[in-house]
Amino acid sequence: MPLRPIDAIFVHPKRRLYVVYYRGILWQLPRMKIDNSAWQRRHLYNDNINALYLSRRQAIHDPVLAQKLRTLNLPAAVRGSTLPLFEAWWEAHGFDWLEDKLISGQSPLAAHKLITRPSALNTIIDSSSATQANDSKNNALANAAVNITPAKQSSSSTMATATNDIFVDMLADLVDEVMHHRL
């Protein structure tokens, strides 16, 4: 299992099903749809791991499941690789890639690609850029992500605000884990 557990979505092309790599354990979903109801009916995947390929789409459209599974917007070079190749890449480069994304102010979460008004993400980027000039880059990004409040977000609907809050909390947790090396 990789050093930092990761959530990723794999596809079994012959059996036409999704397999979710959740914190080092493979879970097979009962259908080719990724939502909370499919997640509730999951069962352990016990087939050949070499038949699994990393899905090109890591974003989850169901906000409840997206909060539970923190999939990342992985680099294009890794997408489509087999599970053993993906695990080897994650062990060798994953933590550095994740840390570089967070330090540069980019969200590595695949869920942030789904937000049509990324005001929360812009708040994180703006706050981290302003604070990085004064503090060290690790403390600046951690402070920017933790100090975000719902009042700073500008959204037109209640659902968009709730979705933004979920993803801002997820990003703050991820920043805290990476920057403080907590597993």
C-alpha positions in Angstrom: 0.0 0.0 0.0 1.3 3.5 -0.8 2.7 5.7 2.0 -0.3 8.1 1.9 -3.6 6.3 1.2 -5.2 7.6 -2.0 -8.7 7.3 -3.5 -8.8 6.5 -7.2 -11.3 5.2 -9.8 -10.3 2.2 -12.0 -12.1 0.6 -14.8 -12.3 -3.1 -15.7 -12.9 -2.8 -19.5 -13.9 -6.4 -20.2 -16.3 -6.7 -17.3 -17.5 -3.1 -17.8 -17.4 -2.1 -14.1 -15.8 0.5 -11.9 -13.4 -0.5 -9.1 -12.6 2.1 -6.5 -9.2 2.1 -4.8 -10.2 3.4 -1.4 -7.4 3.8 1.1 -5.5 0.8 -0.2 -8.5 -1.5 -0.6 -10.2 -2.3 -3.9 -14.0 -2.1 -3.9 -16.1 -3.2 -6.9 -19.2 -1.2 -7.7 -22.3 -3.0 -8.9 -22.8 -0.9 -12.0 -21.1 1.6 -14.3 -22.3 4.5 -12.3 -20.4 6.2 -9.5 -22.8 7.5 -6.9 -23.6 7.0 -3.2 -26.2 4.3 -3.8 -23.7 2.3 -5.9 -21.1 2.9 -3.1 -23.5 1.5 -0.5 -23.8 -1.8 -2.5 -20.0 -2.2 -3.1 -18.1 -5.4 -2.4 -14.5 -6.4 -2.3 -12.7 -6.8 -5.7 -11.0 -10.2 -5.8 -10.2 -10.5 -9.5 -6.9 -9.8 -11.4 -5.5 -6.4 -10.5 -3.6 -6.3 -13.8 -7.0 -6.0 -15.6 -7.7 -2.7 -14.0 -6.9 0.6 -15.7 -6.9 4.1 -14.0 -10.0 6.0 -15.2 -9.4 9.2 -17.2 -12.3 10.7 -15.2 -11.6 10.9 -11.5 -14.3 13.5 -10.7 -17.3 12.2 -8.8 -20.6 14.1 -9.6 -22.5 12.9 -6.5 -21.5 15.5 -3.7 -22.2 13.0 -0.9 -19.8 10.4 -2.4 -17.3 13.1 -3.5 -16.9 14.1 0.2 -16.2 10.5 1.2 -13.9 9.7 -1.8 -11.3 12.3 -2.2 -10.2 11.5 -5.7 -7.4 13.6 -7.2 -7.0 15.2 -10.6 -4.1 13.1 -11.5 -1.6 14.0 -14.2 -2.5 12.9 -17.8 0.7 10.7 -18.0 -0.6 8.4 -15.2 -4.2 8.1 -16.5 -4.9 4.8 -18.2 -2.1 3.0 -16.4 -2.6 -0.4 -14.7 -3.0 -0.6 -10.9 0.6 -1.9 -10.2 2.0 0.9 -12.4 -0.2 3.5 -10.7 0.9 2.3 -7.2 4.5 2.4 -8.2 4.1 6.0 -9.5 2.2 7.1 -6.4 4.9 5.7 -4.1 7.7 7.3 -6.1 6.2 10.6 -7.1 2.7 11.0 -5.6 3.5 12.9 -2.4 5.9 15.3 -4.2 3.3 15.9 -7.0 0.6 16.6 -4.4 2.8 18.9 -2.3 3.8 20.8 -5.5 0.2 21.3 -6.4 -0.7 22.6 -3.0 2.3 24.9 -2.7 1.5 26.4 -6.1 -2.0 27.1 -4.9 -3.7 24.7 -7.3 -6.4 22.3 -6.1 -5.4 18.7 -6.7 -9.0 17.5 -6.0 -10.9 16.2 -9.0 -14.1 17.5 -7.4 -13.0 21.1 -8.0 -13.3 20.6 -11.7 -17.1 20.1 -11.2 -17.7 23.5 -9.5 -19.0 25.9 -12.1 -18.2 29.0 -9.9 -14.8 28.2 -8.2 -15.0 31.2 -5.9 -13.8 29.1 -3.0 -10.8 27.8 -5.0 -10.0 31.4 -6.1 -10.2 32.5 -2.4 -7.6 29.8 -1.6 -5.3 30.8 -4.4 -5.6 34.6 -3.7 -5.1 34.1 0.1 -2.1 31.8 -0.4 -0.5 34.2 -2.9 -0.8 37.2 -0.6 0.4 35.3 2.5 3.3 33.5 0.8 5.2 36.8 0.5 5.2 37.1 4.3 5.4 33.6 5.6 7.1 30.4 4.6 5.3 28.6 1.8 4.2 25.7 3.9 2.6 27.9 6.6 1.1 30.3 4.1 -0.9 27.6 2.2 -2.0 25.9 5.4 -3.2 29.1 6.9 -5.0 30.2 3.7 -6.9 26.9 3.5 -7.8 26.8 7.1 -9.0 30.4 7.4 -11.6 30.2 4.7 -15.1 30.9 5.9 -18.4 30.5 4.1 -18.9 34.3 4.3 -16.0 34.8 1.8 -17.7 32.7 -0.8 -20.0 34.3 -3.4 -22.5 31.9 -4.9 -25.9 32.4 -6.5 -27.6 29.3 -5.1 -27.8 27.4 -1.8 -26.8 24.1 -3.4 -23.7 25.6 -5.0 -22.7 27.1 -1.6 -23.2 23.8 0.1 -21.1 22.0 -2.6 -18.4 24.7 -2.3 -18.3 24.3 1.4 -17.8 20.6 1.2 -14.9 20.9 -1.3 -13.3 23.7 0.6 -13.3 21.6 3.8 -11.9 18.6 1.8 -9.1 20.8 0.4 -8.3 22.2 3.9 -8.1 18.7 5.3 -5.8 17.6 2.4 -3.6 20.7 2.9 -3.3 19.9 6.6 -2.4 16.3 5.9 0.2 17.0 3.3 1.8 20.0 4.9 2.0 18.5 8.4 2.8 15.0 7.1 -0.1 13.5 9.0 -1.3 10.1 7.8 
